[in-house]
Amino acid sequence: MALSWRTLPEEKDHRRIKDILDIKAPGDKVKQEKLARHQAKVITDPYKALRRARAALDRKEYDLTKIFLQRVIELDYEKILEAQDKAALADISFAYDMGLFF
């Protein structure tokens, strides 16, 4: 199964993002990003990292989304993403870098 941006997050992924945002660091963006980086660091499955990114995106938490997308890249996405999904991931990352997410 190819890794796809269309991969939907599981309930557990939503719960993890909710824990960061609403329980462990409500309103503290610096701590939220630190917690997300820690979560991302321990993820070894690119599918899980992508699901977590999608869960963050569902909450419109673009900084957290980018952290988990970077983890997908670290986990060697070149070998597992379909060409169209590589382009979609690059477009999302580019849009974020250009400040198109508000």
Sequence and secondary structure as in RCSB ss.txt:
>XXXX:A:sequence
MALSWRTLPEEKDHRRIKDILDIKAPGDKVKQEKLARHQAKVITDPYKALRRARAALDRKEYDLTKIFLQRVIEL
DYEKILEAQDKAALADISFAYDMGLFF
>XXXX:A:secstr
  B TT    HHHHHHHHIIIIIISTT HHHHHHHHHHHHHH   HHHHHHHHHHHHHTT HHHHHHHHHHHHHT
TGGGTB HHHHHHHHHHHHHHHTT   
